[in-house]
Amino acid sequence: MLRRVNGTALIIAALVATVGALAFPVWSYADRSGTGQANLNASSVATQWGPLSATDRDFLVKVRLAGLWELPAGQQAIERAPTQAIKDAGDHLIVGHTDLDQRSRDVAAKLGVELPNQPTEQQQGWLRELSAASGREYEYKFANLLRNAHGKVFALIAQVRHTTRNTLIRQLASDANQTVLDHITMLENTGMVDFDAIANEAAGGATASPTGPPPPDGNLPPAPTPVVPPDQIETTSRPSTQPGPPTAVNTNRPAPGASN
């Protein structure tokens, strides 16, 4: 009798283990509550241009907000024009954000996303800081407040461009990438950007240890072998960057809505 019970228990245990093994892959890859995949699906809505996620919508709002404070900052820079470099940067801010604002409003209207009409409290505070400054202090604040803001949104643009499933958002991210890089370049051309402050702020918010080769020890390392195409390969494209000092980025592109 005991042997029969033990045998039955073993059979039941084997069946449970088999069912569990078969079910585990399904459970592992299903959209379980609390997972990143579930959160993505829950926050996304279907559109004719592809799913629109919460990150996509946040990106649209941030593009709009950027124009709401950076365009008046650029106008102020041209009016004050303490140096030609500051004036040039202000010119690019006005032109770039006027263009991006039109594009973001066009996309938001098609996707049904509500956009703000006022800068955030923090952005309004930055504008007040600029208005209250003068001379070299103004130049420093203008270059660094705007360079820092552009650098942070640059990371969001990369994330959205990489992950979005919506074709309208993807195109807007491509347009924003060109404009923001252009503005970063122009702001750095002022010679006033505090790169130490930017690096220290970023390091203060980092959670992972940096990786990479060990620091230089004073000896020149072996020269790496250049990457060159095989002789039989013919190419027609040209590098996107040219040697020499940084210049403004070419932001020529079709008018907003032309390809949509």
Salt bridges, closest charged atoms under 4 A:
ASP58 OD1 - LYS62 NZ 3.05
GLU70 OE1 - HIS97 NE2 2.35
GLU70 OE1 - HIS150 NE2 2.85
ASP99 OD2 - ARG103 NE 2.77
ASP99 OD2 - ARG253 NH2 2.95
ASP101 OD1 - ARG64 NH1 2.77
ASP101 OD2 - ARG105 NE 2.77
ASP106 OD2 - LYS110 NZ 3.43
GLU129 OE1 - LYS141 NZ 2.92
ASP175 OD2 - ARG103 NH1 3.17
ASP175 OD1 - ARG253 NE 3.52
ASP182 OD2 - HIS92 ND1 2.75
ASP182 OD2 - HIS183 NE2 3.97
GLU188 OE2 - ARG147 NE 2.86
GLU201 OE2 - LYS152 NZ 2.65
